[in-house]
Amino acid sequence: STVYADIDGLVCDFCARALEKTFGRQDAVQDIQVDLDKQMITINFKEAQALDDEKIRQLIEDSGYNLRELRYEAQSQAQE
């Protein structure tokens, strides 16, 4: 699954690397893309794994940023 997180103050390349490292350490995370223009990160989770909202928020805040909004990729849950 994929989660989009809008983050306040995500403007520099250094910020991006810090978040990549933080999320990269999580077992559930397959990869993460940082979009500085949109101040947003895209987190791709491994099959059947994820982090809950609270954990994502905590990781972002521990990195020194404010989570503005979390959005989930719209996909039908019916196939589970």
C-alpha positions, 0 to 999 in steps of 0.5 A, a space after each residue: 500500500 502507499 501513503 502520502 504525507 504532507 509535511 510542513 517545512 520540507 524544503 531542503 535536500 538535507 530534510 529529504 535525506 533525513 526522512 528517507 533515512 528515518 523511514 528506511 529503517 522501518 521494516 515495513 517500508 519498501 521505499 520512500 520518495 520525497 517531493 520537495 516542491 509539494 512538501 510531500 513524501 510518498 511511502 510505499 509499504 511492503 506486501 501486507 505490511 504498513 505503519 499506522 498513522 500514529 507511527 508515521 506521525 511520530 517518525 515525522 515529528 521525531 525528524 523535526 517536522 509537522 505532519 499536515 495531512 496523511 492520505 492513502 492511495 485510493 484502492 478497493 479493499 474488496 480484494 482482500 
